[in-house]
Amino acid sequence: MSGYVYFIKPVGQAGPIKIGHSEYPPYRLASLQTWSPVELEVVSRVEGTRELEKAIHERFAHCHLRGEWFSPDEELVALAEGVRDGRKIEDLIDLKAKTGKLFRRPNTKSPVAKIVGTYKLRVERARQRGGALRGKHMDLSDEVRAILNSAGGYRQDYRELTQDEISTLEAFIEECRNYRKVAA
């Protein structure tokens, strides 16, 4: 995804500096401003991808504070100001000189979370569609409900579904499809 890599900081202060990615940084600034106790400003932005943002994060990992916020390291300040002045990032810093790696963002779903989420969505859609055609409400079986509740989600870590659990969920989805066919 294209867009801009931006540098945001408090007005009149050296930092902290937020290094982020957005298709339209002024909207992102407005969003951040709603919770910030101090006025913020976009120092600079450069056209780039999330990969560029990640490379800059890893280059300045030694300055990492929290989330996408970094201490105003001399080199980071020079980068933000250099970008503002129209200089190319590769002329300002060596992106290959990584100082660490940031952890995955909390809102980035793991592969296991994606699989569990997909099954939860498929089961719910099948249940709703199966019952809608008959004008009745289809309930989840206790077994299906137990699988979905124990698989993770809100305030729970996700866990991998077993093959037996996947078979049970697939059987329920198929049962809902058959329920629809009988109704039609």
N, C-alpha and C positions, 0 to 999 in steps of 0.2 A: 504494500500500500504506500502510495506516495503522500506527500504532504510537506511539513516543515519540522525540522528539529529546532527547538526554541530554548532560550535561556531567560529565565524569569528570576527577579530578585526584589527585595524590598527597596522602595525609593529611598535614596540618600544613604544607603548602607552597602557595604561590599558584598554581603551575603546574609544568609545562605542563598545558594543559586540552585534553581530547579532546572534540570535538563530533561526536556520532554519532547513528545512528538504529537502533532495535531495537524489536521487539515486547515484549521484556521486559528492560529495562536491568540488573536484578540478574544475569541469566544472562550478559549481555555483560561485566559487571564481573568475574564469576568467571572468564570466559575470558581477559580481559586480565590478571587477577591471576596466572595461571599463569606468565607470562613476565616480569612486572614485578619488578625488584629491590626496589621499595618498595611499601608498602601503598597501594592506591588506594581512592577513595570516589566514589560518585555524589553530586555537589553538588546537582544538580536535574535534573528532567525535565519535559517538557511534551508533551501529546498533539500529534502532528504527523506530517507526511509526509516522504518523502525530499526533496521539493521545498523544504520549509521548512529542512531540514538544509542543502541546497545553498545556499539564500539566505543562511543564517547563515555558511556557509563563505566565500561570496563577499564578505559584509560585512566579515569579519575576515581576508581574504586577506593583508593587510599584516602579520599576526602569524603567518602559516603557518610551521610548522617542518618537518613531515614527515607524510605520510599525513593523518590527521584531527587531528593535534596542533598546538596553537597556543600562542604565548607568552601569558603572563597579562597582556594589555593591560588597563588600568584599566577601560575600557568593557566588555570581555569578562567580567571578574570581576563587574562590576556587573550585567551581563545574567544570568549564572548565579545570582547571589545573588537578584536580583529575581524570576527564575522560581521559585526555591526559596520565596520569600516570597509566591508566588501572583499576582504581577503579570503582565500580558499583555505578550508580546514587543513588540507594536507600540507600547506605552506606554514601552518601555525603549530601543529603537533604531529607526532608520529602515532597513529592509531594502533599500530602493531605493538607498541610498548605498553601492554596492558599491566595494570597494577593490581588486578584482582577481578573477581567475578561477582556480580550482584545476584542475589537470590531471585527466583522467579517471582513475579508480581503475585500477590495473593489472589487477585481476581482472574488469573490465568488458570484455566482448568487443566488438570493433569489428564493423561490418556484414560486412566481408570475413571475419573470423574465424568469424562465425556461419555464413556460407555454406560455408566450407571444412569446418568442424566438422560441419555437416549432411551434406555429401557423404561425409565419412569414416564417419559413423555409418550412413548408408544403404548404402554399399558393404559395410561389415562385416556388417550385419544380413542383407543379401541373400546374401552369401557363406555365412554360417552357416545360414540357412534353406534355401538351395538344396542344400547338402551334407547337412543333417540328414535330409531326406526320403529320400535315397538311401543314407544310412548311410556316406557318404564325405565326405572333407574336400575342399572346393573351394579351390584356390589362386588368389591374385590373379595376373593376368598381369603380366609385367615392366613393361609400359606403365602399367597402373593403379597398381602399386606406386610407380613413379617419379613419377607425377603427385601421389599422396597424400604421398609423402615430401618433395617439393619445394614443396608448397603451404604449408608452415609448420606450426607446432605447438609442442611442448615445446622451449623455448630457441631458437625460430626465429621470425622475424617472418612473419606471414601475407602472402600475396600473392594477388592476384586470379587466379582461374582463367580461362583463355582459353575461347572458345566451343568450340574443338576438344577441349580437355581435358574440358569439361563433357559434350560428346557422347560421348567415350570412356567416361566414368564412367557415364553414363545407359545406354549400350549394355551395359556389364558388368552393371549392375543388372537390365536386361531379360533378359540371358542367364541370370542366376541364377533369375529368375522362370520362364523357359521350362524350365530344368533341373528346377524343382520340378513344373511341370505334367506333364512326361514321367514323373516319378517317381510321380505320384498315380494 
